[in-house]
Amino acid sequence: MSSITTAPRKERGRTRLTPLLRLLILTQLAFNLGFFAVLPFLAEHLGTAVGMAGWMVGFVLGLRTFSQQGLFVVGGALADRYGIRPVVLAGCALRIAGFGWLGYAEATWAVIGAVLLIGFAAALFSPAVESEVARQAVVHEERGGGSRTRVLALFTVAGQAGAFVGPLLGALLLAVDFRTVCLAGAGIFVLVLAGHAWLLPQRIPGRHRVDVKGGIPVLLRNRRFLALACAYGAYLLAYNQLYLALPAEVERVTGSQAALAWLFALSSLLVVTAQLPVTRWVGDRLAMRRSMAAGLLLIAAGFAVVALARPAGWTGTAGLLPAAGFVVLLTFGQMLVAPVARAWVPDLAEEGRLGLYTGALSSVSGLIVLVGSSATGTLLDSGLPAAVPWLVLAAVPAAAVALLPRRP
Protein backbone atom coordinates (compact mmCIF):
# COMPACT_ATOMS: atom_id res chain seq x y z
CA MET A 1 0.00 0.00 0.00
CA SER A 2 3.02 2.29 -0.11
CA SER A 3 1.95 3.70 -3.48
CA ILE A 4 -1.15 5.39 -2.10
CA THR A 5 0.45 8.83 -2.00
CA THR A 6 2.11 8.79 -5.37
CA ALA A 7 0.74 11.00 -8.11
CA PRO A 8 -1.96 9.37 -10.22
CA ARG A 9 -0.66 7.83 -13.43
CA LYS A 10 -2.12 8.14 -16.90
CA GLU A 11 -2.93 4.97 -18.76
CA ARG A 12 -4.58 4.92 -22.22
CA GLY A 13 -5.86 8.45 -21.71
CA ARG A 14 -7.42 7.71 -18.35
CA THR A 15 -6.20 8.58 -14.87
CA ARG A 16 -5.55 5.63 -12.61
CA LEU A 17 -6.85 5.91 -9.08
CA THR A 18 -4.48 5.22 -6.22
CA PRO A 19 -4.79 1.83 -4.48
CA LEU A 20 -6.31 3.51 -1.41
CA LEU A 21 -9.04 5.19 -3.47
CA ARG A 22 -9.81 1.89 -5.21
CA LEU A 23 -10.07 0.12 -1.84
CA LEU A 24 -12.39 2.79 -0.40
CA ILE A 25 -14.61 2.75 -3.48
CA LEU A 26 -14.90 -1.04 -3.32
CA THR A 27 -15.65 -0.67 0.39
CA GLN A 28 -18.74 1.36 -0.46
CA LEU A 29 -19.90 -1.37 -2.83
CA ALA A 30 -19.55 -4.05 -0.15
CA PHE A 31 -21.21 -1.94 2.55
CA ASN A 32 -24.28 -1.34 0.41
CA LEU A 33 -24.50 -4.92 -0.76
CA GLY A 34 -24.93 -6.12 2.82
CA PHE A 35 -27.10 -3.19 3.90
CA PHE A 36 -29.58 -3.21 1.02
CA ALA A 37 -30.06 -6.95 1.22
CA VAL A 38 -31.98 -6.18 4.44
CA LEU A 39 -33.31 -2.61 4.55
CA PRO A 40 -35.90 -2.63 1.71
CA PHE A 41 -37.83 -5.40 3.45
CA LEU A 42 -37.68 -3.99 6.97
CA ALA A 43 -40.88 -1.90 6.83
CA GLU A 44 -42.99 -4.86 5.71
CA HIS A 45 -41.44 -7.07 8.40
CA LEU A 46 -42.16 -4.51 11.10
CA GLY A 47 -45.75 -4.01 9.97
CA THR A 48 -46.69 -7.68 9.51
CA ALA A 49 -44.42 -9.99 11.51
CA VAL A 50 -43.88 -7.58 14.42
CA GLY A 51 -47.30 -5.88 14.12
CA MET A 52 -46.24 -2.24 14.43
CA ALA A 53 -48.60 0.63 13.57
CA GLY A 54 -47.74 2.85 10.62
CA TRP A 55 -46.50 5.72 12.79
CA MET A 56 -44.24 3.34 14.75
CA VAL A 57 -42.81 1.86 11.55
CA GLY A 58 -42.04 5.38 10.36
CA PHE A 59 -40.49 6.21 13.73
CA VAL A 60 -38.29 3.09 13.73
CA LEU A 61 -37.10 3.76 10.17
CA GLY A 62 -36.40 7.36 11.11
CA LEU A 63 -34.62 6.19 14.27
CA ARG A 64 -32.43 3.92 12.18
CA THR A 65 -31.53 6.83 9.92
CA PHE A 66 -30.91 9.15 12.87
CA SER A 67 -28.75 6.63 14.74
CA GLN A 68 -26.75 6.34 11.53
CA GLN A 69 -26.82 9.77 9.92
CA GLY A 70 -27.43 11.62 13.18
CA LEU A 71 -24.36 10.14 14.85
CA PHE A 72 -22.06 10.49 11.85
CA VAL A 73 -20.56 13.49 13.61
CA VAL A 74 -19.26 11.12 16.32
CA GLY A 75 -17.72 8.73 13.79
CA GLY A 76 -16.23 11.60 11.82
CA ALA A 77 -14.66 13.14 14.93
CA LEU A 78 -13.25 9.77 15.97
CA ALA A 79 -11.78 9.27 12.49
CA ASP A 80 -10.07 12.68 12.74
CA ARG A 81 -8.66 11.71 16.13
CA TYR A 82 -7.69 8.04 15.71
CA GLY A 83 -7.52 7.48 11.95
CA ILE A 84 -9.93 5.54 9.78
CA ARG A 85 -8.73 1.97 10.33
CA PRO A 86 -9.90 1.36 13.94
CA VAL A 87 -13.16 3.22 13.33
CA VAL A 88 -13.99 1.23 10.19
CA LEU A 89 -13.20 -2.11 11.83
CA ALA A 90 -15.27 -1.30 14.93
CA GLY A 91 -18.20 -0.27 12.75
CA CYS A 92 -18.10 -3.53 10.80
CA ALA A 93 -18.10 -5.56 14.03
CA LEU A 94 -21.14 -3.66 15.35
CA ARG A 95 -23.02 -4.06 12.06
CA ILE A 96 -22.49 -7.85 12.25
CA ALA A 97 -23.93 -7.89 15.78
CA GLY A 98 -26.85 -5.63 14.81
CA PHE A 99 -27.96 -7.70 11.83
CA GLY A 100 -27.71 -10.88 13.87
CA TRP A 101 -29.83 -9.35 16.64
CA LEU A 102 -32.44 -8.02 14.19
CA GLY A 103 -32.87 -11.48 12.72
CA TYR A 104 -34.01 -12.82 16.09
CA ALA A 105 -35.78 -9.69 17.43
CA GLU A 106 -39.52 -10.06 17.95
CA ALA A 107 -40.39 -7.53 20.66
CA THR A 108 -40.52 -3.84 19.82
CA TRP A 109 -37.73 -2.97 22.27
CA ALA A 110 -35.48 -5.62 20.71
CA VAL A 111 -36.14 -4.33 17.20
CA ILE A 112 -35.33 -0.79 18.32
CA GLY A 113 -32.11 -1.97 19.99
CA ALA A 114 -30.99 -3.85 16.89
CA VAL A 115 -31.87 -0.94 14.60
CA LEU A 116 -29.92 1.48 16.80
CA LEU A 117 -26.89 -0.82 16.73
CA ILE A 118 -27.09 -1.18 12.95
CA GLY A 119 -27.31 2.58 12.56
CA PHE A 120 -24.48 3.37 14.96
CA ALA A 121 -22.23 0.88 13.16
CA ALA A 122 -22.60 2.89 9.98
CA ALA A 123 -22.10 6.09 11.98
CA LEU A 124 -18.62 4.78 12.69
CA PHE A 125 -17.42 3.41 9.37
CA SER A 126 -19.26 5.57 6.81
CA PRO A 127 -17.95 9.05 7.77
CA ALA A 128 -14.45 7.61 8.10
CA VAL A 129 -14.60 6.18 4.58
CA GLU A 130 -16.46 9.13 3.04
CA SER A 131 -14.17 11.79 4.52
CA GLU A 132 -11.07 9.96 3.34
CA VAL A 133 -12.52 9.52 -0.14
CA ALA A 134 -13.27 13.26 -0.23
CA ARG A 135 -9.76 14.10 0.98
CA GLN A 136 -8.14 11.77 -1.51
CA ALA A 137 -10.40 13.15 -4.28
CA VAL A 138 -9.12 16.67 -3.56
CA VAL A 139 -5.52 15.42 -3.69
CA HIS A 140 -6.35 13.60 -6.92
CA GLU A 141 -7.73 16.83 -8.40
CA GLU A 142 -4.77 18.94 -7.24
CA ARG A 143 -2.36 16.52 -8.91
CA GLY A 144 -4.15 16.84 -12.23
CA GLY A 145 -6.02 13.58 -11.99
CA GLY A 146 -9.43 15.06 -12.78
CA SER A 147 -12.41 16.60 -11.02
CA ARG A 148 -13.05 15.62 -7.41
CA THR A 149 -16.76 15.44 -8.22
CA ARG A 150 -16.09 12.68 -10.75
CA VAL A 151 -14.19 10.64 -8.16
CA LEU A 152 -17.06 11.05 -5.73
CA ALA A 153 -19.49 10.13 -8.50
CA LEU A 154 -17.54 6.89 -8.97
CA PHE A 155 -17.89 6.34 -5.22
CA THR A 156 -21.66 6.81 -5.63
CA VAL A 157 -21.74 4.36 -8.55
CA ALA A 158 -19.98 1.71 -6.48
CA GLY A 159 -22.48 2.21 -3.67
CA GLN A 160 -25.40 1.92 -6.05
CA ALA A 161 -23.96 -1.22 -7.60
CA GLY A 162 -24.16 -2.73 -4.12
CA ALA A 163 -27.66 -1.26 -3.71
CA PHE A 164 -28.63 -2.86 -7.03
CA VAL A 165 -27.53 -6.38 -6.14
CA GLY A 166 -28.50 -6.16 -2.45
CA PRO A 167 -32.32 -6.06 -2.81
CA LEU A 168 -32.22 -8.85 -5.38
CA LEU A 169 -30.22 -10.99 -2.98
CA GLY A 170 -32.60 -10.06 -0.16
CA ALA A 171 -35.68 -10.87 -2.24
CA LEU A 172 -34.22 -14.28 -3.07
CA LEU A 173 -33.44 -15.06 0.57
CA LEU A 174 -36.80 -13.70 1.75
CA ALA A 175 -38.33 -16.83 0.25
CA VAL A 176 -36.85 -18.57 3.30
CA ASP A 177 -37.56 -15.90 5.94
CA PHE A 178 -36.48 -12.46 7.14
CA ARG A 179 -34.04 -13.97 9.62
CA THR A 180 -32.10 -15.60 6.79
CA VAL A 181 -31.88 -12.21 5.05
CA CYS A 182 -30.44 -10.63 8.22
CA LEU A 183 -27.91 -13.40 8.74
CA ALA A 184 -26.79 -13.13 5.12
CA GLY A 185 -26.26 -9.39 5.63
CA ALA A 186 -24.21 -10.13 8.72
CA GLY A 187 -22.15 -12.66 6.77
CA ILE A 188 -21.27 -10.07 4.13
CA PHE A 189 -19.95 -7.75 6.84
CA VAL A 190 -17.87 -10.58 8.27
CA LEU A 191 -16.10 -10.70 4.91
CA VAL A 192 -15.77 -6.90 4.84
CA LEU A 193 -14.26 -6.90 8.33
CA ALA A 194 -11.73 -9.57 7.41
CA GLY A 195 -10.77 -7.85 4.16
CA HIS A 196 -10.21 -4.46 5.78
CA ALA A 197 -8.26 -5.90 8.69
CA TRP A 198 -5.86 -7.18 6.04
CA LEU A 199 -5.80 -4.37 3.44
CA LEU A 200 -6.51 -1.06 5.17
CA PRO A 201 -3.23 0.73 6.06
CA GLN A 202 -2.36 1.39 9.69
CA ARG A 203 -1.49 4.99 8.87
CA ILE A 204 -2.38 7.08 5.83
CA PRO A 205 0.28 9.64 4.87
CA GLY A 206 -1.03 13.19 4.77
CA ARG A 207 -3.75 12.57 7.32
CA HIS A 208 -2.96 14.24 10.65
CA ARG A 209 -4.79 13.40 13.84
CA VAL A 210 -6.45 16.23 15.74
CA ASP A 211 -8.01 16.62 19.17
CA VAL A 212 -11.72 15.78 19.35
CA LYS A 213 -12.40 18.94 21.36
CA GLY A 214 -12.78 22.38 19.83
CA GLY A 215 -14.27 21.58 16.45
CA ILE A 216 -18.01 21.74 17.22
CA PRO A 217 -18.21 25.45 18.24
CA VAL A 218 -16.50 26.54 15.04
CA LEU A 219 -18.71 24.24 12.99
CA LEU A 220 -21.88 25.67 14.57
CA ARG A 221 -20.82 29.16 13.50
CA ASN A 222 -20.25 28.08 9.91
CA ARG A 223 -23.52 29.26 8.37
CA ARG A 224 -22.68 28.22 4.83
CA PHE A 225 -21.94 24.68 5.92
CA LEU A 226 -25.12 24.48 8.03
CA ALA A 227 -27.17 25.75 5.09
CA LEU A 228 -25.71 23.02 2.89
CA ALA A 229 -26.43 20.41 5.59
CA CYS A 230 -30.08 21.46 5.88
CA ALA A 231 -30.57 21.32 2.12
CA TYR A 232 -28.92 17.90 2.08
CA GLY A 233 -31.26 16.84 4.89
CA ALA A 234 -34.27 17.70 2.73
CA TYR A 235 -32.81 15.51 -0.02
CA LEU A 236 -32.20 12.65 2.42
CA LEU A 237 -35.74 12.88 3.81
CA ALA A 238 -37.04 12.62 0.25
CA TYR A 239 -34.73 9.70 -0.52
CA ASN A 240 -35.89 7.94 2.66
CA GLN A 241 -39.37 7.70 1.12
CA LEU A 242 -38.05 4.81 -0.95
CA TYR A 243 -38.42 2.82 2.27
CA LEU A 244 -41.65 4.34 3.63
CA ALA A 245 -43.94 6.03 1.11
CA LEU A 246 -42.93 3.91 -1.90
CA PRO A 247 -43.60 0.51 -0.23
CA ALA A 248 -47.03 1.77 0.83
CA GLU A 249 -47.77 2.90 -2.72
CA VAL A 250 -46.60 -0.38 -4.26
CA GLU A 251 -48.70 -2.33 -1.75
CA ARG A 252 -51.75 -0.20 -2.62
CA VAL A 253 -51.56 -0.65 -6.38
CA THR A 254 -50.49 -4.31 -6.58
CA GLY A 255 -51.58 -5.87 -3.29
CA SER A 256 -48.02 -6.95 -2.44
CA GLN A 257 -44.47 -5.64 -2.34
CA ALA A 258 -43.06 -8.06 -4.90
CA ALA A 259 -42.41 -5.23 -7.36
CA LEU A 260 -40.44 -3.24 -4.79
CA ALA A 261 -37.18 -5.09 -5.40
CA TRP A 262 -37.42 -4.29 -9.11
CA LEU A 263 -38.00 -0.60 -8.45
CA PHE A 264 -34.92 -0.54 -6.20
CA ALA A 265 -33.03 -2.35 -8.94
CA LEU A 266 -34.20 0.25 -11.46
CA SER A 267 -32.87 3.06 -9.27
CA SER A 268 -29.52 1.39 -8.75
CA LEU A 269 -29.16 0.42 -12.42
CA LEU A 270 -29.77 4.03 -13.45
CA VAL A 271 -27.04 5.26 -11.13
CA VAL A 272 -24.58 2.58 -12.21
CA THR A 273 -25.09 3.31 -15.90
CA ALA A 274 -25.78 7.06 -15.92
CA GLN A 275 -24.05 8.62 -12.88
CA LEU A 276 -20.67 9.20 -14.49
CA PRO A 277 -22.02 10.59 -17.81
CA VAL A 278 -24.46 12.83 -15.91
CA THR A 279 -21.71 14.08 -13.60
CA ARG A 280 -19.42 14.77 -16.55
CA TRP A 281 -22.14 16.61 -18.47
CA VAL A 282 -23.35 18.66 -15.50
CA GLY A 283 -19.81 19.38 -14.27
CA ASP A 284 -18.97 21.08 -17.56
CA ARG A 285 -22.09 23.28 -17.43
CA LEU A 286 -23.33 23.94 -13.90
CA ALA A 287 -21.74 25.27 -10.72
CA MET A 288 -22.25 23.24 -7.56
CA ARG A 289 -25.19 25.30 -6.30
CA ARG A 290 -27.07 25.07 -9.58
CA SER A 291 -26.43 21.35 -9.82
CA MET A 292 -27.88 20.74 -6.37
CA ALA A 293 -30.84 23.03 -7.08
CA ALA A 294 -31.65 21.15 -10.27
CA GLY A 295 -31.43 17.83 -8.42
CA LEU A 296 -33.79 18.96 -5.65
CA LEU A 297 -36.33 20.18 -8.19
CA LEU A 298 -36.20 16.85 -10.05
CA ILE A 299 -36.91 15.06 -6.77
CA ALA A 300 -39.87 17.36 -6.09
CA ALA A 301 -41.19 16.56 -9.57
CA GLY A 302 -41.01 12.83 -8.76
CA PHE A 303 -43.37 13.23 -5.80
CA ALA A 304 -45.65 15.43 -7.90
CA VAL A 305 -45.98 12.67 -10.52
CA VAL A 306 -47.48 10.29 -7.95
CA ALA A 307 -49.65 13.05 -6.47
CA LEU A 308 -51.16 13.84 -9.87
CA ALA A 309 -51.83 10.16 -10.59
CA ARG A 310 -53.35 9.20 -7.22
CA PRO A 311 -56.89 10.59 -7.85
CA ALA A 312 -57.22 8.25 -10.86
CA GLY A 313 -56.88 5.26 -8.54
CA TRP A 314 -54.92 3.13 -10.99
CA THR A 315 -53.94 -0.37 -9.90
CA GLY A 316 -51.91 -3.23 -11.31
CA THR A 317 -49.26 -2.55 -13.92
CA ALA A 318 -50.71 0.85 -14.80
CA GLY A 319 -50.63 1.80 -11.13
CA LEU A 320 -46.91 1.08 -10.98
CA LEU A 321 -46.09 3.60 -13.71
CA PRO A 322 -46.29 6.70 -11.45
CA ALA A 323 -44.20 4.90 -8.84
CA ALA A 324 -41.62 4.07 -11.50
CA GLY A 325 -41.66 7.72 -12.62
CA PHE A 326 -41.06 8.77 -9.02
CA VAL A 327 -38.08 6.40 -8.75
CA VAL A 328 -36.56 7.64 -12.02
CA LEU A 329 -36.86 11.34 -11.13
CA LEU A 330 -35.67 10.77 -7.57
CA THR A 331 -32.66 8.86 -8.87
CA PHE A 332 -31.65 11.52 -11.37
CA GLY A 333 -32.05 14.10 -8.63
CA GLN A 334 -29.80 12.01 -6.40
CA MET A 335 -27.17 11.89 -9.16
CA LEU A 336 -27.00 15.68 -9.11
CA VAL A 337 -27.22 16.22 -5.34
CA ALA A 338 -25.16 13.54 -3.61
CA PRO A 339 -21.71 13.77 -5.29
CA VAL A 340 -21.82 17.56 -5.38
CA ALA A 341 -22.70 17.86 -1.68
CA ARG A 342 -19.75 15.64 -0.74
CA ALA A 343 -17.44 17.56 -3.08
CA TRP A 344 -18.57 20.86 -1.54
CA VAL A 345 -17.75 19.92 2.07
CA PRO A 346 -13.90 20.14 1.78
CA ASP A 347 -14.26 23.77 0.69
CA LEU A 348 -16.33 24.58 3.80
CA ALA A 349 -14.55 22.45 6.41
CA GLU A 350 -11.99 23.62 8.97
CA GLU A 351 -8.44 22.41 8.34
CA GLY A 352 -7.86 18.90 9.71
CA ARG A 353 -11.52 18.30 10.54
CA LEU A 354 -12.93 16.95 7.31
CA GLY A 355 -14.17 13.85 9.14
CA LEU A 356 -16.10 15.99 11.61
CA TYR A 357 -17.70 18.07 8.86
CA THR A 358 -18.48 15.02 6.73
CA GLY A 359 -20.13 13.47 9.76
CA ALA A 360 -21.98 16.65 10.65
CA LEU A 361 -23.41 16.84 7.14
CA SER A 362 -25.14 13.55 7.80
CA SER A 363 -25.95 14.28 11.45
CA VAL A 364 -27.94 17.40 10.65
CA SER A 365 -29.73 15.62 7.82
CA GLY A 366 -30.33 12.58 10.07
CA LEU A 367 -32.13 14.77 12.60
CA ILE A 368 -34.29 16.14 9.80
CA VAL A 369 -35.10 12.59 8.66
CA LEU A 370 -35.96 11.45 12.21
CA VAL A 371 -38.55 14.20 12.62
CA GLY A 372 -39.70 14.06 9.02
CA SER A 373 -40.14 10.27 8.86
CA SER A 374 -42.40 10.20 11.91
CA ALA A 375 -44.45 13.01 10.37
CA THR A 376 -44.55 11.17 7.05
CA GLY A 377 -45.78 7.95 8.67
CA THR A 378 -48.57 9.89 10.37
CA LEU A 379 -49.36 11.70 7.12
CA LEU A 380 -49.66 8.46 5.15
CA ASP A 381 -52.05 7.04 7.78
CA SER A 382 -54.06 10.26 8.18
CA GLY A 383 -56.89 9.51 5.74
CA LEU A 384 -56.31 12.76 3.85
CA PRO A 385 -57.07 12.91 0.11
CA ALA A 386 -54.76 10.58 -1.76
CA ALA A 387 -52.64 13.28 -3.40
CA VAL A 388 -52.01 15.41 -0.28
CA PRO A 389 -49.17 13.41 1.35
CA TRP A 390 -47.26 13.30 -1.93
CA LEU A 391 -47.77 17.02 -2.54
CA VAL A 392 -46.45 17.78 0.93
CA LEU A 393 -43.43 15.60 0.25
CA ALA A 394 -42.87 17.38 -3.08
CA ALA A 395 -42.77 20.74 -1.28
CA VAL A 396 -39.85 19.70 0.96
CA PRO A 397 -37.03 19.42 -1.65
CA ALA A 398 -38.50 22.33 -3.63
CA ALA A 399 -38.29 24.59 -0.57
CA ALA A 400 -34.75 23.36 0.18
CA VAL A 401 -33.42 25.09 -2.93
CA ALA A 402 -33.63 28.39 -1.07
CA LEU A 403 -31.32 27.01 1.66
CA LEU A 404 -28.35 26.36 -0.60
CA PRO A 405 -25.32 28.61 0.03
CA ARG A 406 -25.20 31.46 -2.46
CA ARG A 407 -21.47 31.25 -3.08
CA PRO A 408 -19.91 28.13 -4.68
C-alpha positions in Angstrom: 0.0 0.0 0.0 3.0 2.3 -0.1 1.9 3.7 -3.5 -1.2 5.4 -2.1 0.4 8.8 -2.0 2.1 8.8 -5.4 0.7 11.0 -8.1 -2.0 9.4 -10.2 -0.7 7.8 -13.4 -2.1 8.1 -16.9 -2.9 5.0 -18.8 -4.6 4.9 -22.2 -5.9 8.4 -21.7 -7.4 7.7 -18.3 -6.2 8.6 -14.9 -5.5 5.6 -12.6 -6.9 5.9 -9.1 -4.5 5.2 -6.2 -4.8 1.8 -4.5 -6.3 3.5 -1.4 -9.0 5.2 -3.5 -9.8 1.9 -5.2 -10.1 0.1 -1.8 -12.4 2.8 -0.4 -14.6 2.8 -3.5 -14.9 -1.0 -3.3 -15.6 -0.7 0.4 -18.7 1.4 -0.5 -19.9 -1.4 -2.8 -19.5 -4.0 -0.2 -21.2 -1.9 2.5 -24.3 -1.3 0.4 -24.5 -4.9 -0.8 -24.9 -6.1 2.8 -27.1 -3.2 3.9 -29.6 -3.2 1.0 -30.1 -6.9 1.2 -32.0 -6.2 4.4 -33.3 -2.6 4.6 -35.9 -2.6 1.7 -37.8 -5.4 3.5 -37.7 -4.0 7.0 -40.9 -1.9 6.8 -43.0 -4.9 5.7 -41.4 -7.1 8.4 -42.2 -4.5 11.1 -45.7 -4.0 10.0 -46.7 -7.7 9.5 -44.4 -10.0 11.5 -43.9 -7.6 14.4 -47.3 -5.9 14.1 -46.2 -2.2 14.4 -48.6 0.6 13.6 -47.7 2.9 10.6 -46.5 5.7 12.8 -44.2 3.3 14.7 -42.8 1.9 11.5 -42.0 5.4 10.4 -40.5 6.2 13.7 -38.3 3.1 13.7 -37.1 3.8 10.2 -36.4 7.4 11.1 -34.6 6.2 14.3 -32.4 3.9 12.2 -31.5 6.8 9.9 -30.9 9.1 12.9 -28.8 6.6 14.7 -26.8 6.3 11.5 -26.8 9.8 9.9 -27.4 11.6 13.2 -24.4 10.1 14.8 -22.1 10.5 11.9 -20.6 13.5 13.6 -19.3 11.1 16.3 -17.7 8.7 13.8 -16.2 11.6 11.8 -14.7 13.1 14.9 -13.3 9.8 16.0 -11.8 9.3 12.5 -10.1 12.7 12.7 -8.7 11.7 16.1 -7.7 8.0 15.7 -7.5 7.5 11.9 -9.9 5.5 9.8 -8.7 2.0 10.3 -9.9 1.4 13.9 -13.2 3.2 13.3 -14.0 1.2 10.2 -13.2 -2.1 11.8 -15.3 -1.3 14.9 -18.2 -0.3 12.7 -18.1 -3.5 10.8 -18.1 -5.6 14.0 -21.1 -3.7 15.4 -23.0 -4.1 12.1 -22.5 -7.8 12.3 -23.9 -7.9 15.8 -26.8 -5.6 14.8 -28.0 -7.7 11.8 -27.7 -10.9 13.9 -29.8 -9.3 16.6 -32.4 -8.0 14.2 -32.9 -11.5 12.7 -34.0 -12.8 16.1 -35.8 -9.7 17.4 -39.5 -10.1 17.9 -40.4 -7.5 20.7 -40.5 -3.8 19.8 -37.7 -3.0 22.3 -35.5 -5.6 20.7 -36.1 -4.3 17.2 -35.3 -0.8 18.3 -32.1 -2.0 20.0 -31.0 -3.9 16.9 -31.9 -0.9 14.6 -29.9 1.5 16.8 -26.9 -0.8 16.7 -27.1 -1.2 13.0 -27.3 2.6 12.6 -24.5 3.4 15.0 -22.2 0.9 13.2 -22.6 2.9 10.0 -22.1 6.1 12.0 -18.6 4.8 12.7 -17.4 3.4 9.4 -19.3 5.6 6.8 -17.9 9.0 7.8 -14.4 7.6 8.1 -14.6 6.2 4.6 -16.5 9.1 3.0 -14.2 11.8 4.5 -11.1 10.0 3.3 -12.5 9.5 -0.1 -13.3 13.3 -0.2 -9.8 14.1 1.0 -8.1 11.8 -1.5 -10.4 13.1 -4.3 -9.1 16.7 -3.6 -5.5 15.4 -3.7 -6.4 13.6 -6.9 -7.7 16.8 -8.4 -4.8 18.9 -7.2 -2.4 16.5 -8.9 -4.1 16.8 -12.2 -6.0 13.6 -12.0 -9.4 15.1 -12.8 -12.4 16.6 -11.0 -13.0 15.6 -7.4 -16.8 15.4 -8.2 -16.1 12.7 -10.7 -14.2 10.6 -8.2 -17.1 11.1 -5.7 -19.5 10.1 -8.5 -17.5 6.9 -9.0 -17.9 6.3 -5.2 -21.7 6.8 -5.6 -21.7 4.4 -8.5 -20.0 1.7 -6.5 -22.5 2.2 -3.7 -25.4 1.9 -6.1 -24.0 -1.2 -7.6 -24.2 -2.7 -4.1 -27.7 -1.3 -3.7 -28.6 -2.9 -7.0 -27.5 -6.4 -6.1 -28.5 -6.2 -2.4 -32.3 -6.1 -2.8 -32.2 -8.8 -5.4 -30.2 -11.0 -3.0 -32.6 -10.1 -0.2 -35.7 -10.9 -2.2 -34.2 -14.3 -3.1 -33.4 -15.1 0.6 -36.8 -13.7 1.8 -38.3 -16.8 0.2 -36.8 -18.6 3.3 -37.6 -15.9 5.9 -36.5 -12.5 7.1 -34.0 -14.0 9.6 -32.1 -15.6 6.8 -31.9 -12.2 5.1 -30.4 -10.6 8.2 -27.9 -13.4 8.7 -26.8 -13.1 5.1 -26.3 -9.4 5.6 -24.2 -10.1 8.7 -22.2 -12.7 6.8 -21.3 -10.1 4.1 -20.0 -7.8 6.8 -17.9 -10.6 8.3 -16.1 -10.7 4.9 -15.8 -6.9 4.8 -14.3 -6.9 8.3 -11.7 -9.6 7.4 -10.8 -7.8 4.2 -10.2 -4.5 5.8 -8.3 -5.9 8.7 -5.9 -7.2 6.0 -5.8 -4.4 3.4 -6.5 -1.1 5.2 -3.2 0.7 6.1 -2.4 1.4 9.7 -1.5 5.0 8.9 -2.4 7.1 5.8 0.3 9.6 4.9 -1.0 13.2 4.8 -3.8 12.6 7.3 -3.0 14.2 10.6 -4.8 13.4 13.8 -6.5 16.2 15.7 -8.0 16.6 19.2 -11.7 15.8 19.3 -12.4 18.9 21.4 -12.8 22.4 19.8 -14.3 21.6 16.4 -18.0 21.7 17.2 -18.2 25.4 18.2 -16.5 26.5 15.0 -18.7 24.2 13.0 -21.9 25.7 14.6 -20.8 29.2 13.5 -20.2 28.1 9.9 -23.5 29.3 8.4 -22.7 28.2 4.8 -21.9 24.7 5.9 -25.1 24.5 8.0 -27.2 25.8 5.1 -25.7 23.0 2.9 -26.4 20.4 5.6 -30.1 21.5 5.9 -30.6 21.3 2.1 -28.9 17.9 2.1 -31.3 16.8 4.9 -34.3 17.7 2.7 -32.8 15.5 0.0 -32.2 12.7 2.4 -35.7 12.9 3.8 -37.0 12.6 0.2 -34.7 9.7 -0.5 -35.9 7.9 2.7 -39.4 7.7 1.1 -38.1 4.8 -1.0 -38.4 2.8 2.3 -41.6 4.3 3.6 -43.9 6.0 1.1 -42.9 3.9 -1.9 -43.6 0.5 -0.2 -47.0 1.8 0.8 -47.8 2.9 -2.7 -46.6 -0.4 -4.3 -48.7 -2.3 -1.7 -51.8 -0.2 -2.6 -51.6 -0.6 -6.4 -50.5 -4.3 -6.6 -51.6 -5.9 -3.3 -48.0 -7.0 -2.4 -44.5 -5.6 -2.3 -43.1 -8.1 -4.9 -42.4 -5.2 -7.4 -40.4 -3.2 -4.8 -37.2 -5.1 -5.4 -37.4 -4.3 -9.1 -38.0 -0.6 -8.5 -34.9 -0.5 -6.2 -33.0 -2.4 -8.9 -34.2 0.3 -11.5 -32.9 3.1 -9.3 -29.5 1.4 -8.8 -29.2 0.4 -12.4 -29.8 4.0 -13.5 -27.0 5.3 -11.1 -24.6 2.6 -12.2 -25.1 3.3 -15.9 -25.8 7.1 -15.9 -24.1 8.6 -12.9 -20.7 9.2 -14.5 -22.0 10.6 -17.8 -24.5 12.8 -15.9 -21.7 14.1 -13.6 -19.4 14.8 -16.5 -22.1 16.6 -18.5 -23.3 18.7 -15.5 -19.8 19.4 -14.3 -19.0 21.1 -17.6 -22.1 23.3 -17.4 -23.3 23.9 -13.9 -21.7 25.3 -10.7 -22.2 23.2 -7.6 -25.2 25.3 -6.3 -27.1 25.1 -9.6 -26.4 21.4 -9.8 -27.9 20.7 -6.4 -30.8 23.0 -7.1 -31.7 21.1 -10.3 -31.4 17.8 -8.4 -33.8 19.0 -5.6 -36.3 20.2 -8.2 -36.2 16.9 -10.1 -36.9 15.1 -6.8 -39.9 17.4 -6.1 -41.2 16.6 -9.6 -41.0 12.8 -8.8 -43.4 13.2 -5.8 -45.6 15.4 -7.9 -46.0 12.7 -10.5 -47.5 10.3 -8.0 -49.6 13.1 -6.5 -51.2 13.8 -9.9 -51.8 10.2 -10.6 -53.3 9.2 -7.2 -56.9 10.6 -7.9 -57.2 8.3 -10.9 -56.9 5.3 -8.5 -54.9 3.1 -11.0 -53.9 -0.4 -9.9 -51.9 -3.2 -11.3 -49.3 -2.5 -13.9 -50.7 0.9 -14.8 -50.6 1.8 -11.1 -46.9 1.1 -11.0 -46.1 3.6 -13.7 -46.3 6.7 -11.4 -44.2 4.9 -8.8 -41.6 4.1 -11.5 -41.7 7.7 -12.6 -41.1 8.8 -9.0 -38.1 6.4 -8.7 -36.6 7.6 -12.0 -36.9 11.3 -11.1 -35.7 10.8 -7.6 -32.7 8.9 -8.9 -31.7 11.5 -11.4 -32.0 14.1 -8.6 -29.8 12.0 -6.4 -27.2 11.9 -9.2 -27.0 15.7 -9.1 -27.2 16.2 -5.3 -25.2 13.5 -3.6 -21.7 13.8 -5.3 -21.8 17.6 -5.4 -22.7 17.9 -1.7 -19.7 15.6 -0.7 -17.4 17.6 -3.1 -18.6 20.9 -1.5 -17.7 19.9 2.1 -13.9 20.1 1.8 -14.3 23.8 0.7 -16.3 24.6 3.8 -14.5 22.4 6.4 -12.0 23.6 9.0 -8.4 22.4 8.3 -7.9 18.9 9.7 -11.5 18.3 10.5 -12.9 16.9 7.3 -14.2 13.8 9.1 -16.1 16.0 11.6 -17.7 18.1 8.9 -18.5 15.0 6.7 -20.1 13.5 9.8 -22.0 16.7 10.6 -23.4 16.8 7.1 -25.1 13.6 7.8 -25.9 14.3 11.5 -27.9 17.4 10.7 -29.7 15.6 7.8 -30.3 12.6 10.1 -32.1 14.8 12.6 -34.3 16.1 9.8 -35.1 12.6 8.7 -36.0 11.5 12.2 -38.5 14.2 12.6 -39.7 14.1 9.0 -40.1 10.3 8.9 -42.4 10.2 11.9 -44.5 13.0 10.4 -44.6 11.2 7.0 -45.8 8.0 8.7 -48.6 9.9 10.4 -49.4 11.7 7.1 -49.7 8.5 5.2 -52.1 7.0 7.8 -54.1 10.3 8.2 -56.9 9.5 5.7 -56.3 12.8 3.9 -57.1 12.9 0.1 -54.8 10.6 -1.8 -52.6 13.3 -3.4 -52.0 15.4 -0.3 -49.2 13.4 1.4 -47.3 13.3 -1.9 -47.8 17.0 -2.5 -46.5 17.8 0.9 -43.4 15.6 0.3 -42.9 17.4 -3.1 -42.8 20.7 -1.3 -39.8 19.7 1.0 -37.0 19.4 -1.7 -38.5 22.3 -3.6 -38.3 24.6 -0.6 -34.8 23.4 0.2 -33.4 25.1 -2.9 -33.6 28.4 -1.1 -31.3 27.0 1.7 -28.3 26.4 -0.6 -25.3 28.6 0.0 -25.2 31.5 -2.5 -21.5 31.3 -3.1 -19.9 28.1 -4.7 
